[in-house]
Amino acid sequence: MSSSPQAPVAVPDLLDALRADLTAARYTVEHVEDLLGVVAAGALDRGEALPALRATDPAAPGGDDPAAVLTRCFVLGAPVRATALAAALPTVGVAGARRLGLVDVAGADDADAVRGRVDLRPYAATDGAGDAAWWVASDLGELATGGALRTDHVLGVGGASVTLAQATVRDPRARVLDLGTGCGVQALHASRHATHVVATDLSVRALAFARFTTALAGLGPDRVELRAGSMLEPVAGDTFDLVVSNPPFVITPRRADVPAYDYRDGGRAGDDLVRDLVTGVGAVLAPGGVAQLLANWEVRAGEEWHERIGAWVDASGLDAWVVQRDEQDPAQYAETWIRDGGTTPADRDAWSTRYGAWLDDLASRDVASVGFGIVTLRRPVAGVPTLRRLESQTGPVRQPLGPVLAAALAAHDAVTGLTDDALAGLRLTVAPDVTEERYLEPGASDPRVVLLRQGGGLGRTVQAGTALAAFVGACDGELTAGQIVGALGALLDVPAADVAADVLPTVRGLLTDGLLTLP
């Protein structure tokens, strides 16, 4: 294999000039999508470059727009005229872009053609802190290079990165750790609500890209500190108020004929890396500190999906909330990650070899399926853990989830400390995104089924009995919970204590899940 492509170099003065040029070029997600059009932008999202190449052709309408030139060079990996790039980047210039490691001469036959050496694209996202926009540098992907990924490939912003960013709690934090930073996208998000961010990675190339990305965002080492090393080793002895991690969690056969990619493979057998992170991250959490990570875990034959990950969170000694978002059988899992590395069934020998290796590896540990999800852990401020929640939510969710998870943690703490008498004295209200559905047989006056549906967050649906439905319907902040219970007892001709015993435990869950809100 040839030597690795050089990572970009963060030269402060040139980065200032580049930032000014990218801003002036309106090199934003919105403007690029407008230039490409709906069809080309949609095709690009599906990994098809041809419509975007046509839309950014110099002869096409808008093809000379600076953002079109930048997209063609740095996203599509196509050669562009040096004069066109100079016009798109008038301050940093082509020479400055070369010094930054962004471009090189496209070929010996045409000295006026240059080609992007890295993927540099606009990134816009909404997290719990609001809307944000940056530029992110990473290695060019398969779409631009036309070949399989290198094993030291530095990944850009992918679906997993966005999932984690949107699920992260975003209340102000003093110190945040981005463990396995890659190109630095989680560090960018963390910088918006943290005083200081430490970003770590085992890959020296990844740290170079993260340094470039964060410096381009105007974040110096006083705001984002980069450290090299594996997993928790670079931060041993430190503590953080928030840890975010999209770790190399992919379960990969340990065989010479199966490539291991730095960005996804941690070099451990099975799901050992995730186990060790879940059970060990508490060592770097300050009291009240939260850790959020994406993870795969094996589900062994004869076990429920939550047993293995549940044992790890029990061993962690932390509050824990695991939301499983997907579960794949061994064949599905193998296909997903073989394709992710750029191998397709068209390469029959490599596909068959790697497919068999994955199936053999998972079968050797009696793995029936592999779960994927979001793991949220928290060190109690004092005392023992009070939260252990493992649930499977594989349907659509309303993003960003971070505020939902933060509110649920706060509600759990509030509800855990409430006695039934204290709960009875509160005036509760129904959350504004909750609706009620009633199902009746034709001609019937009373519904057979009443459902409470949550429009936001995890989109929960709760089946409510007569008393609970009536209780929730009366929660408008005027009456206390105890007064509503008393009125229901009189209406249903049952003791109020029986109504309370029936309703209040479920009310606690509705408060934690956000269907009801505390005053």
QUILINCOR-V231655 format. One record per residue. N is the residue number from 1. SS is DSSP state (alpha for helix, beta for strand, coil for the rest). PSI is psi as a letter, one per 30 degrees, with the letter a starting at -180 (999 if undefined). BURIAL is # if it has 9 or more other C-alpha atoms within 8 Angstrom, else .. Layout:
N & SS & PSI & BURIAL
N & SS & PSI & BURIAL
This chain:
1 & coil & k & .
2 & coil & l & .
3 & coil & l & .
4 & coil & k & .
5 & coil & k & .
6 & coil & k & .
7 & coil & l & #
8 & coil & l & #
9 & coil & k & #
10 & coil & j & #
11 & coil & j & .
12 & alpha & e & .
13 & alpha & e & .
14 & alpha & e & #
15 & alpha & e & #
16 & alpha & e & #
17 & alpha & e & #
18 & alpha & e & #
19 & alpha & e & #
20 & alpha & e & #
21 & alpha & e & #
22 & alpha & e & #
23 & alpha & e & .
24 & alpha & e & .
25 & coil & f & #
26 & coil & h & #
27 & coil & i & #
28 & coil & l & #
29 & alpha & e & #
30 & alpha & e & .
31 & alpha & e & #
32 & alpha & e & #
33 & alpha & e & #
34 & alpha & e & .
35 & alpha & e & #
36 & alpha & e & #
37 & alpha & l & #
38 & alpha & e & .
39 & alpha & e & .
40 & alpha & e & #
41 & alpha & e & #
42 & alpha & e & .
43 & alpha & e & #
44 & alpha & e & #
45 & alpha & f & .
46 & coil & g & .
47 & coil & g & .
48 & coil & k & #
49 & coil & f & #
50 & alpha & e & .
51 & alpha & e & #
52 & alpha & e & #
53 & alpha & e & #
54 & alpha & e & .
55 & alpha & f & #
56 & coil & g & #
57 & coil & k & .
58 & coil & f & #
59 & coil & f & .
60 & coil & l & #
61 & coil & k & .
62 & coil & f & #
63 & coil & f & #
64 & coil & g & #
65 & coil & k & .
66 & alpha & e & #
67 & alpha & e & #
68 & alpha & e & #
69 & alpha & e & #
70 & alpha & e & #
71 & alpha & e & #
72 & alpha & e & #
73 & alpha & e & #
74 & alpha & f & #
75 & coil & e & #
76 & coil & f & #
77 & coil & g & #
78 & coil & k & #
79 & coil & k & #
80 & beta & l & #
81 & beta & k & #
82 & alpha & e & #
83 & alpha & e & .
84 & alpha & e & #
85 & alpha & e & #
86 & alpha & e & #
87 & alpha & e & .
88 & alpha & f & #
89 & coil & i & #
90 & coil & f & .
91 & coil & e & .
92 & coil & e & #
93 & alpha & l & #
94 & alpha & e & #
95 & alpha & e & .
96 & alpha & e & #
97 & alpha & e & #
98 & alpha & e & #
99 & alpha & e & .
100 & coil & f & #
101 & coil & g & #
102 & coil & e & #
103 & beta & l & #
104 & beta & l & #
105 & beta & k & #
106 & beta & e & #
107 & beta & l & .
108 & coil & f & .
109 & coil & f & .
110 & beta & j & .
111 & beta & f & #
112 & beta & f & .
113 & beta & k & #
114 & beta & l & #
115 & beta & k & #
116 & beta & k & #
117 & coil & f & #
118 & coil & l & #
119 & beta & j & #
120 & beta & j & #
121 & beta & l & #
122 & beta & k & #
123 & beta & k & #
124 & beta & k & #
125 & beta & l & .
126 & beta & j & #
127 & beta & a & #
128 & coil & f & #
129 & coil & g & #
130 & beta & a & .
131 & beta & k & .
132 & beta & l & .
133 & beta & k & #
134 & beta & a & .
135 & beta & k & #
136 & beta & k & #
137 & beta & k & #
138 & beta & l & #
139 & coil & k & #
140 & coil & k & #
141 & coil & a & #
142 & alpha & e & #
143 & alpha & e & #
144 & alpha & e & #
145 & alpha & f & .
146 & coil & g & .
147 & coil & l & .
148 & coil & l & .
149 & coil & k & #
150 & coil & l & .
151 & coil & f & .
152 & coil & g & #
153 & coil & k & #
154 & coil & j & #
155 & coil & k & #
156 & coil & a & #
157 & coil & j & #
158 & coil & a & .
159 & alpha & e & .
160 & alpha & e & .
161 & alpha & e & #
162 & alpha & e & #
163 & alpha & e & .
164 & alpha & e & #
165 & alpha & e & #
166 & alpha & f & #
167 & alpha & f & #
168 & coil & k & #
169 & coil & k & #
170 & coil & g & #
171 & coil & l & .
172 & coil & k & .
173 & beta & k & #
174 & beta & e & #
175 & beta & k & #
176 & beta & k & #
177 & beta & k & #
178 & beta & j & #
179 & beta & j & #
180 & coil & h & #
181 & coil & f & #
182 & coil & b & #
183 & coil & f & #
184 & coil & g & #
185 & alpha & e & #
186 & alpha & e & #
187 & alpha & e & #
188 & alpha & e & #
189 & alpha & e & #
190 & alpha & e & #
191 & coil & f & #
192 & coil & f & .
193 & coil & g & #
194 & beta & k & #
195 & beta & e & #
196 & beta & k & #
197 & beta & k & #
198 & beta & k & #
199 & beta & k & #
200 & beta & l & #
201 & beta & k & #
202 & coil & f & #
203 & coil & k & #
204 & alpha & e & .
205 & alpha & e & #
206 & alpha & e & #
207 & alpha & e & #
208 & alpha & e & #
209 & alpha & e & #
210 & alpha & e & #
211 & alpha & e & #
212 & alpha & e & #
213 & alpha & e & #
214 & alpha & e & #
215 & alpha & e & #
216 & alpha & f & #
217 & coil & g & #
218 & coil & g & .
219 & coil & j & #
220 & coil & l & #
221 & coil & f & .
222 & coil & f & .
223 & coil & e & #
224 & beta & j & #
225 & beta & k & #
226 & beta & k & #
227 & beta & k & #
228 & beta & k & #
229 & coil & l & #
230 & coil & k & #
231 & coil & b & #
232 & coil & f & #
233 & alpha & e & .
234 & alpha & f & #
235 & alpha & g & .
236 & coil & k & .
237 & coil & f & .
238 & coil & l & .
239 & coil & l & #
240 & beta & l & #
241 & beta & f & #
242 & beta & k & #
243 & beta & k & #
244 & beta & k & #
245 & beta & k & #
246 & coil & i & #
247 & coil & l & #
248 & coil & i & #
249 & beta & f & #
250 & coil & k & #
251 & coil & j & #
252 & coil & k & #
253 & coil & k & #
254 & coil & i & .
255 & coil & k & .
256 & coil & f & .
257 & coil & g & .
258 & coil & j & #
259 & coil & k & .
260 & coil & k & #
261 & coil & k & #
262 & coil & e & #
263 & coil & f & #
264 & coil & f & #
265 & beta & j & #
266 & coil & g & #
267 & coil & g & .
268 & coil & l & .
269 & coil & k & #
270 & coil & b & #
271 & coil & g & #
272 & alpha & e & .
273 & alpha & e & #
274 & alpha & e & #
275 & alpha & e & #
276 & alpha & e & .
277 & alpha & e & #
278 & alpha & e & #
279 & alpha & f & #
280 & alpha & f & .
281 & alpha & f & #
282 & alpha & f & #
283 & alpha & f & .
284 & alpha & g & #
285 & beta & k & #
286 & beta & l & #
287 & beta & k & #
288 & beta & f & #
289 & beta & k & #
290 & beta & k & #
291 & beta & k & #
292 & beta & k & #
293 & beta & l & #
294 & beta & k & #
295 & beta & l & #
296 & beta & k & #
297 & beta & k & #
298 & beta & k & #
299 & beta & j & #
300 & beta & l & #
301 & coil & k & .
302 & coil & f & .
303 & coil & l & .
304 & coil & l & .
305 & alpha & f & .
306 & alpha & f & #
307 & alpha & e & #
308 & alpha & e & #
309 & alpha & e & #
310 & alpha & e & #
311 & alpha & e & .
312 & alpha & e & #
313 & alpha & e & #
314 & alpha & e & .
315 & alpha & f & .
316 & alpha & f & #
317 & coil & g & #
318 & coil & l & #
319 & beta & k & #
320 & beta & k & #
321 & beta & j & #
322 & beta & k & #
323 & beta & j & #
324 & beta & k & #
325 & beta & f & #
326 & beta & l & .
327 & beta & k & #
328 & beta & k & #
329 & beta & l & #
330 & alpha & e & #
331 & alpha & e & #
332 & alpha & e & .
333 & alpha & e & #
334 & alpha & e & #
335 & alpha & e & #
336 & alpha & e & .
337 & alpha & f & #
338 & alpha & e & #
339 & alpha & e & #
340 & alpha & e & .
341 & coil & g & #
342 & coil & g & #
343 & coil & k & #
344 & coil & l & #
345 & coil & f & .
346 & coil & f & .
347 & coil & i & .
348 & alpha & e & .
349 & alpha & e & .
350 & alpha & e & .
351 & alpha & e & #
352 & alpha & e & #
353 & alpha & e & #
354 & alpha & e & #
355 & alpha & e & #
356 & alpha & e & .
357 & alpha & e & #
358 & alpha & e & #
359 & alpha & e & #
360 & alpha & e & .
361 & alpha & e & #
362 & alpha & e & #
363 & alpha & e & #
364 & alpha & f & .
365 & coil & g & .
366 & coil & h & .
367 & beta & k & #
368 & beta & f & #
369 & beta & l & #
370 & beta & k & #
371 & beta & l & #
372 & beta & k & #
373 & beta & a & #
374 & beta & k & #
375 & beta & k & #
376 & beta & k & #
377 & beta & l & #
378 & beta & k & #
379 & coil & k & #
380 & coil & k & #
381 & coil & e & .
382 & coil & l & .
383 & coil & a & .
384 & coil & l & .
385 & coil & k & #
386 & coil & f & .
387 & coil & k & .
388 & beta & j & .
389 & beta & k & .
390 & beta & j & #
391 & beta & l & .
392 & beta & j & .
393 & coil & i & .
394 & coil & f & .
395 & coil & a & .
396 & coil & k & .
397 & coil & l & #
398 & coil & j & #
399 & coil & l & .
400 & coil & k & #
401 & coil & f & #
402 & alpha & e & #
403 & alpha & e & #
404 & alpha & e & #
405 & alpha & e & #
406 & alpha & e & #
407 & alpha & e & #
408 & alpha & e & #
409 & alpha & e & #
410 & alpha & e & .
411 & alpha & e & #
412 & alpha & e & #
413 & alpha & e & .
414 & alpha & e & .
415 & alpha & e & #
416 & alpha & e & .
417 & coil & g & .
418 & coil & k & #
419 & coil & l & .
420 & alpha & e & .
421 & alpha & e & .
422 & alpha & e & .
423 & alpha & e & #
424 & alpha & f & #
425 & coil & g & #
426 & coil & k & #
427 & coil & j & #
428 & coil & l & #
429 & beta & l & #
430 & beta & k & #
431 & coil & k & #
432 & coil & f & .
433 & coil & g & .
434 & beta & k & #
435 & beta & l & .
436 & beta & k & .
437 & beta & k & .
438 & beta & k & #
439 & beta & j & .
440 & coil & l & #
441 & coil & k & .
442 & coil & k & .
443 & coil & f & .
444 & coil & k & .
445 & coil & f & .
446 & coil & k & .
447 & coil & k & #
448 & coil & e & .
449 & beta & k & #
450 & beta & k & #
451 & beta & k & #
452 & beta & k & #
453 & beta & k & #
454 & beta & k & #
455 & coil & f & #
456 & coil & a & .
457 & coil & b & #
458 & coil & f & #
459 & coil & h & #
460 & coil & l & .
461 & beta & k & .
462 & beta & k & .
463 & beta & k & .
464 & beta & k & #
465 & coil & a & .
466 & alpha & e & .
467 & alpha & e & #
468 & alpha & e & #
469 & alpha & e & #
470 & alpha & e & #
471 & alpha & e & #
472 & alpha & e & #
473 & alpha & f & .
474 & coil & f & .
475 & coil & i & #
476 & beta & g & #
477 & coil & f & #
478 & coil & e & .
479 & coil & l & #
480 & coil & l & #
481 & alpha & e & #
482 & alpha & e & #
483 & alpha & e & #
484 & alpha & e & #
485 & alpha & e & #
486 & alpha & e & #
487 & alpha & e & .
488 & alpha & e & #
489 & alpha & e & #
490 & alpha & e & #
491 & alpha & e & .
492 & alpha & f & .
493 & coil & h & .
494 & coil & l & #
495 & coil & k & .
496 & alpha & e & #
497 & alpha & e & .
498 & alpha & e & #
499 & alpha & e & #
500 & alpha & e & #
501 & alpha & e & .
502 & alpha & e & #
503 & alpha & e & #
504 & alpha & e & #
505 & alpha & e & .
506 & alpha & e & .
507 & alpha & e & #
508 & alpha & e & #
509 & alpha & e & .
510 & alpha & e & #
511 & alpha & e & #
512 & alpha & e & #
513 & alpha & f & #
514 & coil & g & #
515 & coil & e & #
516 & beta & l & #
517 & beta & k & #
518 & coil & l & .
519 & coil & 999 & .
